[in-house]
């Protein structure tokens, strides 16, 4: 069973990804990143491992300037 500590709320997830909370909400609604709902209060929750996977998939190396 998954522990609640493996999930973060929207604000923390947005900070981890380096984007605005509204951007993260849009990505979640489009299905770009998996989102779960807390059954007790309906808050959006993001699994830390999903955030890591998303970062690895979308990260692009920065090319140094010559």
Secondary structure, 3 states (H helix, E strand, C coil): CCCHHHEEEHHHHHHHHCCCHHHHHHHHHHCCCCCEECCCCCCEEEEHHHHHHHHHHHCCCCCCCC
